[in-house]
Amino acid sequence: MSLSDDFAPTGALRASINLGNPLLAHRNADTDAISGVSVDLAGELARELGVPLELVVFDKAAQSVAAVTGQTADIGFFAIDPKRGEGIAFTAPYVLIEGAYLVREDSPLRDNAEVDQSGHRVVVGQGSAYDLYLSRHLTQAAIVRAENSQRVVDEFLAGGQEVAAGVRQQLQADADRVGGVRLLPGRFMVIEQAMGLPKSRPAQAAAALADFVARCKASGFVARALERHGIRGASVAP
């Protein structure tokens, strides 16, 4: 089998795109077109393989993970996590993103270390990288799961919980939108965004994908994509 057969057994490269992280992919409200850094990377890989690109678009990270794990998609773009790694072979990260906390303006919380206390409820996007991370690391605070990452702040405001968690840039955009809230300084995690493919695919495909990501970082492709899409607060992974 050729490398293109390993990657695209249906003849097209089916790329799972998660709209839950707007730093990497988003839908144009006027044209319905999907674009972003992850779309650019998928297109470049399809070009190198000489196969057409087919976008498989989801609103939640968990749905995107399930598509690649279940092989209804050939590649995807994910925050690296041990749970997801059970069914997905990850590359090294191509982008680093900060996970942050948001609270109401009058909240007594001033530091990330104060969040994990009994009686505190933290709203997260179900199945997101920070849901998985906080599920392992919070020992006293309770986790409340919103339908997706875009719903976190609205759920937080409507439900009266103490903390919202998510990608810093998304939370800042929501804070600007709703007012009366603030981000805690610093970060509670660094989200390592990588490409991945089903673990059941041949080892040569996993190695080729890892090489592709390394070349895209070294050549400046990832940096140019971040600049082209106006992404701030995310950095190319070393």
C-alpha positions in Angstrom: 0.0 0.0 0.0 1.1 3.6 -0.7 1.3 6.2 2.0 -1.8 7.9 0.5 -3.7 4.6 0.9 -2.6 4.5 4.6 -3.9 8.0 5.2 -6.9 8.1 2.9 -8.3 4.6 2.4 -11.6 6.0 0.9 -9.6 8.0 -1.7 -10.1 11.4 0.1 -8.3 12.7 3.2 -11.1 13.0 5.8 -10.0 15.6 8.3 -12.0 16.0 11.5 -12.3 19.7 12.4 -13.4 20.8 15.8 -15.1 24.2 15.9 -15.1 24.1 19.7 -11.7 25.8 19.7 -12.1 29.0 17.6 -8.4 29.7 17.7 -7.9 26.8 15.3 -11.1 26.6 13.2 -14.3 28.5 12.8 -17.3 28.8 10.5 -18.0 32.0 8.6 -21.5 33.1 9.6 -22.2 34.6 6.2 -20.8 32.0 3.8 -20.8 28.9 6.1 -17.2 28.3 5.0 -14.8 26.5 7.4 -11.4 28.0 7.8 -8.5 28.2 10.3 -5.1 26.9 11.1 -6.2 23.3 11.3 -8.0 23.6 8.0 -4.8 24.9 6.4 -2.7 22.1 7.8 -5.2 19.5 6.6 -5.2 21.1 3.1 -1.4 21.0 3.0 -1.3 17.4 4.0 -3.8 16.4 1.3 -1.8 18.4 -1.2 1.4 16.5 -0.3 -0.5 13.1 -0.5 -2.1 14.0 -3.8 -5.6 13.3 -2.6 -8.7 15.5 -2.3 -9.6 16.9 1.2 -12.9 16.2 2.9 -13.7 18.2 6.0 -15.7 16.4 8.7 -16.9 19.2 11.0 -17.9 19.0 14.6 -18.9 21.4 17.4 -17.3 19.5 20.2 -13.8 18.1 20.7 -15.3 14.8 22.0 -17.1 14.3 18.7 -13.9 14.9 16.7 -12.0 12.4 18.9 -14.7 9.8 18.4 -14.6 10.3 14.6 -10.9 9.6 14.4 -10.9 6.8 17.0 -13.8 5.2 15.1 -12.1 5.8 11.7 -14.9 7.8 10.2 -12.2 10.4 9.8 -8.5 9.9 8.9 -6.8 12.7 10.8 -7.8 15.2 13.4 -6.5 18.2 15.5 -6.5 17.7 19.2 -5.1 18.7 22.5 -2.8 15.9 23.6 -4.3 13.9 26.5 -3.6 10.4 27.8 -7.3 9.4 27.6 -7.5 10.4 23.9 -4.2 8.7 23.3 -5.8 5.3 23.9 -7.2 5.3 20.4 -5.2 8.1 18.7 -1.5 8.3 17.7 -0.5 11.9 18.3 2.3 13.9 16.7 4.4 16.4 18.7 2.4 19.6 19.4 2.4 22.2 16.7 0.7 25.0 18.8 0.6 25.9 22.5 -2.5 27.5 24.0 -3.2 28.6 27.6 -6.1 27.3 29.7 -7.5 29.9 32.1 -10.1 30.5 34.7 -12.9 33.2 34.6 -14.9 34.5 37.6 -17.4 37.2 38.3 -16.0 40.7 39.0 -17.0 40.5 42.7 -15.6 37.0 43.2 -13.2 36.6 46.2 -11.0 34.4 44.0 -7.8 36.1 42.9 -5.4 33.2 42.1 -5.6 29.9 40.2 -4.5 28.0 43.3 -7.7 29.1 45.1 -10.1 27.4 42.7 -9.8 23.8 43.9 -11.8 24.2 47.1 -14.9 22.4 48.4 -18.1 24.2 47.4 -16.6 25.6 44.2 -18.1 24.6 40.9 -16.1 24.9 37.7 -17.9 25.0 34.3 -16.1 23.3 31.4 -16.9 22.3 27.9 -17.8 18.6 27.9 -15.0 16.4 26.5 -12.7 19.3 26.0 -9.0 19.2 26.9 -9.5 21.1 30.0 -12.4 18.9 31.1 -10.1 15.9 30.8 -7.3 17.7 32.6 -9.4 19.2 35.4 -11.2 15.9 35.9 -7.8 14.4 36.9 -6.4 17.3 38.8 -9.3 18.9 40.8 -9.7 17.1 44.0 -12.3 19.2 45.9 -14.1 21.5 43.4 -16.9 20.0 41.4 -17.0 20.0 37.6 -20.1 21.2 35.7 -20.1 20.3 32.0 -21.6 22.6 29.4 -22.7 21.3 26.1 -19.6 22.6 24.3 -16.8 25.2 24.8 -18.8 28.0 23.3 -21.5 27.6 25.9 -19.3 27.6 29.0 -19.6 31.3 30.0 -23.3 31.5 29.3 -23.8 28.3 31.4 -21.6 29.8 34.1 -23.7 33.0 34.2 -27.1 31.3 34.1 -26.2 28.6 36.6 -24.5 30.7 39.2 -21.4 28.6 39.4 -18.2 30.0 40.8 -15.7 29.5 38.0 -15.6 29.0 34.2 -12.6 27.3 32.6 -11.4 27.3 29.0 -9.0 28.6 26.4 -7.9 32.0 27.5 -8.7 33.8 24.2 -12.3 32.3 24.1 -12.8 33.4 27.7 -11.5 36.9 27.1 -13.8 37.3 24.1 -16.7 36.1 26.2 -15.7 38.5 29.0 -15.7 41.4 26.5 -19.1 40.3 25.3 -20.9 39.8 28.6 -19.1 42.2 31.0 -19.0 41.9 34.8 -16.4 39.1 34.8 -12.7 38.8 34.8 -10.0 36.3 34.1 -7.7 35.1 36.8 -4.0 35.9 36.1 -1.8 33.3 34.6 -2.9 29.8 33.5 -3.8 26.5 35.0 -2.5 24.4 32.1 -0.8 24.6 28.7 -2.8 23.0 26.0 -0.6 21.2 23.5 -2.4 21.0 20.2 -1.3 18.2 17.9 -2.4 16.3 14.9 -3.4 12.6 15.2 -4.6 9.6 13.3 -6.2 6.3 14.4 -3.7 4.1 16.3 -4.8 1.2 14.1 -3.2 2.8 11.0 0.2 1.6 9.9 3.3 2.8 11.8 4.6 4.4 8.6 1.6 6.7 8.5 2.1 7.8 12.1 5.7 8.5 11.4 4.9 10.4 8.2 2.4 12.6 10.1 4.9 13.4 12.8 7.4 14.4 10.1 4.8 16.5 8.4 4.1 18.5 11.6 7.8 18.9 12.2 8.4 20.3 8.7 5.4 22.6 9.0 6.8 24.1 12.2 10.3 24.4 10.9 9.3 25.9 7.5 7.2 28.6 9.2 3.9 27.2 7.8 2.3 27.1 11.2 3.5 30.6 12.2 2.2 32.0 8.9 -1.1 30.3 9.4 -1.5 31.8 12.9 -0.7 35.2 11.4 -2.9 34.8 8.4 -5.9 34.0 10.7 -5.1 36.8 13.2 -4.6 34.4 16.1 -3.1 36.0 19.2 -2.1 34.2 22.4 -1.1 31.0 20.7 2.5 30.2 19.9 4.2 27.7 17.7 5.3 24.7 19.8 9.1 24.3 20.0 
